[in-house]
Amino acid sequence: MLPTLLALVLAADPVPVFPLFVAHGTDPTAKAGTLSKLAPDFAVTLVQPDGSIPAGELVALRRAELPQPSLPATAHVRLANGDVLRVKDVTADGDSGITVSARLGSGKPQPLAVPLSALSVVWFTDPPADTPPDPAAYTWFDSTKKQDALLLKNGDVVRGSVDKLTGDDTGVIRFKQAGEKSPTSYPRSAVAALAFDPSLGRVRKPKGAYARVTTSDGSRVTVSAVAADGKLLEATSLTGAKFTLPLADVLAVDVLGGKATYLSDLKPKAVKEEAFGAVEWPWAADRSVKGHPLRLKTPLGEEVFGKGLGLHPKTTLTYDLGGKYRRFEATVGLDATTGKRGAVDVTILVDGKPTKLDGLTFSGGVKVVSIDVSKAKELVIVVDFGTGGDVQDDVTFADARLVE
């Protein structure tokens, strides 16, 4: 349906339109056009052709012609809520926070203040290519211990607690090593990364609807306020930092806390997992079962999604709906990196009524699912073994959400 919609949009007006967005709302039919206005109450106005989404009904705003980008692979800051900001440099504000020179998109770097309490990790240098996205999976950082960790450029790791950060790259990090009485000063130029005790990290969510903005450089920023005209987006992050972006650098605005509830934010009523052999791959929220970002090969290319489920056969997840929702939707496929040889059977049951995606393979592409769940009490997702056992059967349910 969406490719046909885009074709009609492009054929309707010979005047070139850029950038083209697709607006997903509570109505099952998406709308595409040039974004004229995104209001603070999430009302959307499109032109060429004209269209609109009323206030409070927007679920997601996505660029029509560009895939969702990979996370930044260069120096970056990750917050406790999963936000990632690509940075040019980091300036310390003493013992209270840092100011990052954030490269959000293709424009000039913008200074954004971030409190230390919101930080998960700071990469002062480009991380190694095999670095997992989640600091909890770093080999040099034990997230189960209530400690910070300092990774030096020579590979040494110091564990303890941050005492103070000073200056820019010419400054120092005062770090109190576990078991020592006094902190030691490390030149910032000698430090590769600094990971913070996850038990202390907090980013408070606002009441009501808010959003996560994805930029062309792969940064993801959750915002308490956002608005846009046809050229510029203005937003305020959850840590209070204000920033602006050319609309051409905005790839997505996903509304959270509104009319859509993501399965990754819900606790299943029941979970049943059966291993094919000795190795088990438990389901994961907002990650693949291997701990990587959620990746799918879509008609737009390889895309990385922030919300969804990572699954491996045989897994059965049961969710209590309570008659609250109108529609379940997701984009389902095998992981773009670890699912190229996979083949699975997927069944989605709504109060026992099945929708089957038999023989889902990597070469067969992704399946876009939109199922009526009006007045339904239960949703069950079953990912079963396909023709090849469980070889590379890593399944992604991207943007898996229940819409009111």
VMD Tcl script that draws the C-alpha trace (Angstrom):
set ca {
  {0.00 0.00 0.00}
  {2.76 2.45 0.94}
  {4.74 2.17 -2.34}
  {1.51 2.85 -4.25}
  {0.81 5.83 -2.03}
  {4.26 7.27 -2.66}
  {3.90 6.74 -6.39}
  {0.63 8.67 -6.36}
  {2.24 11.47 -4.36}
  {5.10 11.86 -6.80}
  {2.81 11.64 -9.81}
  {0.28 14.11 -8.43}
  {2.52 17.17 -8.66}
  {5.48 17.60 -11.03}
  {7.04 20.12 -8.62}
  {9.90 18.38 -6.75}
  {9.19 17.93 -3.06}
  {11.85 17.56 -0.37}
  {11.88 16.19 2.17}
  {8.99 13.77 1.83}
  {7.55 12.32 5.04}
  {5.11 9.53 5.84}
  {2.84 10.24 8.80}
  {1.49 7.24 10.72}
  {-1.49 7.96 12.93}
  {-4.26 6.10 14.69}
  {-5.94 5.57 11.32}
  {-4.49 2.47 9.60}
  {-3.85 4.38 6.35}
  {-0.58 6.35 6.42}
  {-0.33 9.75 4.76}
  {2.62 11.00 2.71}
  {3.62 14.47 1.64}
  {5.92 17.39 2.31}
  {5.87 18.39 5.97}
  {4.45 21.89 6.34}
  {4.00 21.91 10.11}
  {4.50 19.77 13.18}
  {2.77 21.47 16.10}
  {3.77 21.09 19.78}
  {0.60 19.00 20.31}
  {1.81 16.64 17.52}
  {-0.75 17.79 14.98}
  {0.73 17.34 11.49}
  {0.07 19.29 8.32}
  {1.28 17.92 4.97}
  {1.22 19.51 1.52}
  {1.80 18.20 -2.02}
  {-0.63 16.52 -1.53}
  {-2.51 18.06 1.37}
  {-3.09 15.90 4.41}
  {-3.19 16.12 8.17}
  {-3.03 14.17 11.41}
  {-5.10 15.67 14.26}
  {-3.53 16.61 17.59}
  {-2.85 13.59 19.78}
  {-3.22 11.02 16.99}
  {0.32 10.98 15.55}
  {2.22 7.73 16.10}
  {5.31 8.26 13.94}
  {6.68 10.62 11.33}
  {9.24 9.02 9.02}
  {11.22 10.12 6.00}
  {9.76 8.37 2.99}
  {12.85 8.00 0.82}
  {15.61 7.32 3.39}
  {16.24 4.31 5.68}
  {16.53 4.66 9.42}
  {20.29 5.05 10.01}
  {22.77 3.06 12.05}
  {23.85 4.35 15.44}
  {26.91 6.65 15.43}
  {30.18 4.74 15.09}
  {32.31 7.75 16.05}
  {32.84 9.59 19.36}
  {29.48 9.82 21.11}
  {27.59 10.13 24.36}
  {24.95 7.61 25.44}
  {22.39 8.54 28.06}
  {20.78 6.28 30.63}
  {17.55 6.17 28.60}
  {19.36 4.92 25.48}
  {19.70 8.25 23.67}
  {22.86 8.58 21.58}
  {24.47 11.88 20.59}
  {27.34 11.99 18.10}
  {29.86 14.51 19.42}
  {32.80 16.53 18.20}
  {34.17 17.17 21.68}
  {33.15 17.15 25.34}
  {33.68 19.94 27.84}
  {33.34 19.18 31.55}
  {31.34 21.40 33.89}
  {33.05 20.33 37.08}
  {31.24 17.69 39.14}
  {27.73 18.45 37.89}
  {27.73 17.61 34.19}
  {29.22 18.02 30.76}
  {28.55 20.09 27.67}
  {28.78 18.13 24.44}
  {29.41 19.68 21.08}
  {26.76 17.56 19.38}
  {26.85 16.80 15.67}
  {23.16 16.26 15.03}
  {22.93 15.77 11.30}
  {24.98 17.69 8.74}
  {24.86 21.13 10.37}
  {27.30 22.82 12.70}
  {27.91 21.22 16.11}
  {25.59 22.52 18.84}
  {26.45 22.82 22.55}
  {24.12 20.70 24.69}
  {24.40 20.50 28.48}
  {23.98 17.02 29.99}
  {23.96 16.31 33.76}
  {26.24 13.53 34.99}
  {23.20 11.76 36.44}
  {21.85 11.23 32.90}
  {25.03 9.71 31.45}
  {25.63 6.07 30.64}
  {28.90 6.30 28.71}
  {31.09 8.93 27.06}
  {33.32 7.90 24.17}
  {35.98 10.59 23.81}
  {37.42 8.71 20.82}
  {35.88 6.54 18.11}
  {35.04 3.17 19.70}
  {36.37 -0.08 18.18}
  {34.24 -1.44 15.35}
  {33.07 -4.45 17.40}
  {31.82 -2.36 20.33}
  {28.27 -3.41 21.29}
  {25.66 -0.65 21.51}
  {24.73 -1.44 25.10}
  {27.40 -0.56 27.72}
  {26.18 -3.51 29.78}
  {27.79 -5.75 27.13}
  {31.20 -4.03 27.15}
  {33.97 -6.50 27.97}
  {35.79 -3.86 30.03}
  {32.79 -2.76 32.08}
  {30.88 -4.86 34.62}
  {27.47 -3.21 34.80}
  {26.40 -5.43 37.72}
  {28.89 -3.74 40.04}
  {28.04 -0.31 41.39}
  {31.15 1.28 39.91}
  {32.21 3.60 37.15}
  {34.94 2.48 34.76}
  {37.64 4.41 32.94}
  {39.01 2.93 29.71}
  {42.43 4.32 28.84}
  {43.73 4.50 25.29}
  {46.47 1.99 26.16}
  {43.78 -0.58 27.01}
  {44.05 -0.34 30.80}
  {40.81 -0.18 32.79}
  {40.39 1.64 36.09}
  {37.32 0.86 38.20}
  {35.91 3.00 40.97}
  {34.06 6.32 40.85}
  {34.35 9.63 39.04}
  {35.37 12.41 41.39}
  {35.53 15.34 38.96}
  {35.84 16.16 35.27}
  {37.61 19.33 34.25}
  {38.11 21.26 31.04}
  {38.15 20.02 27.49}
  {40.74 17.65 25.99}
  {43.46 19.58 27.85}
  {41.82 18.88 31.22}
  {41.81 15.89 33.54}
  {39.48 13.27 34.98}
  {39.82 12.83 38.73}
  {38.97 9.21 39.37}
  {38.94 7.39 42.69}
  {40.01 3.82 42.12}
  {38.24 1.13 44.15}
  {40.14 0.54 47.39}
  {42.09 3.80 47.20}
  {41.59 6.68 49.64}
  {42.34 9.54 47.25}
  {41.47 10.13 43.59}
  {44.05 10.07 40.80}
  {44.12 12.60 37.97}
  {44.17 11.17 34.44}
  {44.83 13.44 31.43}
  {41.75 13.59 29.26}
  {43.98 13.01 26.25}
  {44.81 9.53 27.65}
  {41.18 8.44 28.11}
  {39.18 6.55 25.48}
  {35.87 6.17 27.31}
  {34.14 6.63 30.63}
  {31.24 4.37 31.67}
  {28.99 5.28 34.59}
  {27.38 3.13 37.27}
  {24.00 2.24 35.67}
  {22.26 2.05 39.06}
  {22.66 5.83 39.39}
  {21.65 6.84 35.85}
  {18.30 8.60 35.57}
  {16.49 10.46 32.81}
  {13.01 11.41 33.94}
  {10.18 10.87 31.46}
  {7.67 13.68 31.03}
  {3.97 13.19 31.68}
  {1.87 12.74 28.58}
  {3.13 12.37 25.03}
  {6.75 13.07 24.11}
  {8.97 11.97 21.23}
  {12.28 10.56 20.05}
  {13.98 12.33 17.14}
  {16.30 10.40 14.81}
  {18.77 12.45 12.80}
  {20.64 11.75 9.57}
  {23.91 11.05 11.43}
  {22.27 8.30 13.52}
  {21.81 10.29 16.73}
  {18.69 9.53 18.74}
  {17.38 12.20 21.11}
  {14.28 11.90 23.27}
  {12.54 15.25 23.57}
  {9.91 16.74 25.85}
  {8.92 19.36 23.28}
  {9.21 19.49 19.50}
  {7.83 21.61 16.67}
  {8.71 22.10 13.02}
  {7.84 24.17 9.99}
  {8.75 23.27 6.42}
  {12.44 24.03 6.97}
  {13.45 23.74 10.63}
  {12.78 21.54 13.65}
  {13.12 22.91 17.18}
  {13.23 20.63 20.21}
  {14.07 20.35 23.91}
  {15.70 17.17 25.18}
  {14.62 15.44 28.38}
  {17.70 16.90 30.06}
  {16.56 20.41 29.15}
  {18.96 21.02 26.25}
  {17.48 22.96 23.32}
  {18.54 22.31 19.73}
  {17.50 23.02 16.17}
  {17.84 20.96 13.02}
  {17.26 21.54 9.32}
  {14.25 19.43 8.44}
  {16.39 17.68 5.83}
  {18.41 16.17 8.72}
  {15.34 14.74 10.47}
  {14.65 11.11 9.63}
  {12.05 10.28 12.25}
  {9.89 11.67 15.01}
  {8.42 8.77 16.99}
  {5.76 9.68 19.53}
  {6.03 7.94 22.90}
  {3.50 7.97 25.71}
  {0.69 8.72 23.26}
  {-1.71 6.55 21.30}
  {0.85 3.80 20.63}
  {2.16 1.32 23.19}
  {5.26 -0.60 22.16}
  {5.47 -4.29 23.04}
  {9.05 -3.76 24.19}
  {7.68 -1.53 26.96}
  {5.20 -4.17 28.12}
  {5.80 -7.24 30.24}
  {4.41 -10.35 28.53}
  {1.76 -12.24 30.45}
  {3.54 -15.47 29.56}
  {6.82 -16.46 27.92}
  {7.67 -19.91 26.55}
  {11.06 -20.58 24.95}
  {12.23 -23.89 23.51}
  {15.82 -24.35 22.30}
  {16.58 -26.34 19.13}
  {19.79 -27.66 20.68}
  {21.81 -26.78 23.74}
  {21.99 -23.03 23.08}
  {19.12 -20.81 24.16}
  {18.45 -17.33 22.80}
  {16.02 -15.47 25.10}
  {13.86 -12.76 23.56}
  {15.05 -9.17 23.91}
  {13.40 -5.76 24.10}
  {14.70 -3.10 21.69}
  {17.65 -5.36 20.79}
  {18.24 -8.47 18.71}
  {18.71 -11.74 20.57}
  {22.46 -11.31 19.97}
  {22.40 -7.91 21.70}
  {22.75 -5.84 18.53}
  {20.52 -3.01 17.29}
  {17.36 -4.14 15.50}
  {18.26 -4.33 11.80}
  {16.10 -5.16 8.80}
  {16.67 -5.08 5.06}
  {13.67 -3.11 3.79}
  {12.89 -1.68 0.33}
  {14.72 1.48 1.46}
  {17.90 -0.46 2.33}
  {19.29 -1.66 5.65}
  {17.50 0.07 8.50}
  {18.13 0.27 12.25}
  {15.08 0.55 14.49}
  {14.98 1.85 18.03}
  {11.85 0.02 19.21}
  {10.86 -3.58 18.75}
  {11.50 -7.19 19.75}
  {14.37 -9.55 19.02}
  {13.23 -13.17 18.82}
  {14.58 -16.64 18.02}
  {12.66 -19.91 17.60}
  {10.94 -21.33 19.28}
  {9.52 -18.46 21.26}
  {5.95 -17.76 22.31}
  {5.05 -14.42 23.87}
  {1.56 -13.75 25.25}
  {0.30 -10.23 25.95}
  {-2.82 -9.15 27.81}
  {-4.66 -6.53 25.74}
  {-7.70 -5.99 27.92}
  {-9.74 -4.69 24.99}
  {-7.82 -1.38 25.06}
  {-6.43 -1.28 21.53}
  {-7.61 -1.05 17.94}
  {-4.63 -2.31 15.94}
  {-1.37 -4.24 16.20}
  {1.31 -3.34 13.72}
  {4.94 -4.29 13.09}
  {7.51 -4.78 10.38}
  {8.74 -8.38 10.62}
  {11.82 -9.95 9.08}
  {15.09 -11.74 9.66}
  {17.98 -9.73 11.06}
  {19.90 -7.94 8.30}
  {23.25 -9.13 9.71}
  {22.68 -12.42 11.54}
  {19.59 -13.70 9.74}
  {20.74 -14.01 6.13}
  {20.51 -17.81 6.11}
  {17.44 -18.06 8.29}
  {13.96 -19.42 7.62}
  {11.18 -19.21 10.19}
  {7.44 -19.58 10.57}
  {5.69 -16.77 12.42}
  {2.13 -16.83 13.70}
  {0.30 -13.94 15.37}
  {-2.87 -14.91 17.21}
  {-5.54 -12.48 18.38}
  {-7.90 -14.23 20.81}
  {-6.88 -17.47 19.11}
  {-7.45 -16.27 15.54}
  {-4.17 -16.76 13.61}
  {-2.36 -14.64 11.05}
  {0.47 -16.73 9.61}
  {3.76 -15.67 8.04}
  {4.91 -19.13 7.01}
  {8.29 -19.54 5.36}
  {9.67 -16.13 6.28}
  {13.15 -15.94 4.73}
  {15.77 -13.22 4.30}
  {15.45 -13.29 0.52}
  {11.70 -12.97 0.86}
  {12.02 -9.54 2.44}
  {10.11 -8.05 5.32}
  {6.42 -8.39 6.07}
  {4.38 -5.38 7.16}
  {1.71 -6.48 9.63}
  {-1.42 -4.52 10.54}
  {-4.02 -6.54 12.43}
  {-7.36 -5.44 13.89}
  {-7.35 -6.12 17.64}
  {-10.50 -4.17 18.53}
  {-11.97 -5.47 21.82}
  {-9.41 -8.30 21.82}
  {-8.22 -9.67 25.13}
  {-5.03 -11.47 24.12}
  {-2.20 -11.24 21.60}
  {0.17 -14.17 21.07}
  {3.34 -14.11 18.95}
  {4.85 -17.46 17.98}
  {8.22 -17.68 16.20}
  {8.74 -21.30 15.15}
  {11.52 -23.24 13.44}
  {11.60 -23.13 9.66}
  {13.20 -25.48 7.15}
  {16.76 -25.03 8.45}
  {16.37 -25.75 12.13}
  {17.40 -22.59 13.94}
  {20.34 -21.54 11.75}
  {20.50 -17.71 11.78}
  {16.83 -17.56 12.72}
  {17.15 -14.13 14.36}
  {13.82 -12.40 13.89}
  {13.08 -8.70 14.34}
  {9.64 -7.31 15.10}
  {10.45 -3.67 14.35}
  {8.09 -0.96 15.60}
  {5.92 -3.64 17.21}
  {3.15 -1.56 18.75}
  {-0.47 -1.54 19.83}
  {-2.43 1.49 18.66}
  {-5.44 2.81 20.52}
}
mol new
graphics top color blue
foreach p $ca { graphics top sphere $p radius 0.5 }
foreach p [lrange $ca 0 end-1] q [lrange $ca 1 end] { graphics top cylinder $p $q radius 0.2 }
display resetview
